[in-house]
Amino acid sequence: METEANLRTDLANCYRLFDWLGWSELIFNHITIRVPAPAEEKPQYLINPFGLHYSEVTPHNLVRIDVDGNIRDGSTARVNKAGFIIHSAIHAARDDAHCIMHVHTTAGCAISCKEEGLRHDNFYSAMLYGDVAYHDYEGVTTNEDEQPRLVASLGKKSHLILRNHGLLVVGPDIPTAFNRLWILQRGCEIQLASDGGRGSNREIPAEILKTVPETRVASGGEIHRLIFDAMLRRAGIAG
């Protein structure tokens, strides 16, 4: 199990990588990671302090809170309620959801507004066949009453398109969640590009789609870490 110090470093680096990729949204949205906590205590996770841009997040200013929103590391920083509503619900319900990423990218928001959602007809979206869930828009996510419906919509899947809203992924660690979000984002981008071209889109036969997720090169934690570290180096965030 990784130490909290290591998780703080990875998470802060991830926030800065999102900014470099253009995935940040003013001071909003969140990436969270569960941290080790005593078995008798409620799950705890790290979240960005409300009011800072992603480029300003560091290992030291991340805030550790529990699933009830209580600050557990003595920080005096604020935490955005919308982040608490979405992330705490999923962290509490899914033992495998150690990392949760939520973004409002242009491509992700655009696909979330389309009635058909994400089609599995391009190289990247085909990798997600059978693993994309949808949650209907209920307004800005500040109502705790929405939490059980959000959890039910996600079910056991790793990718969630929040309709008319944005994208969300879960993973067992930061590198895996990052790779899942990268694939989902690329699938959305390519669908928008292909829909803008002349002619009809070519479908991928269902018998082929069923085989794609298991044939991915980046299917294990080791490869996800290689991808994540390479992107950090490319962005000049880590040597």
Disulfide bonds with the S-S distance in Angstrom:
none
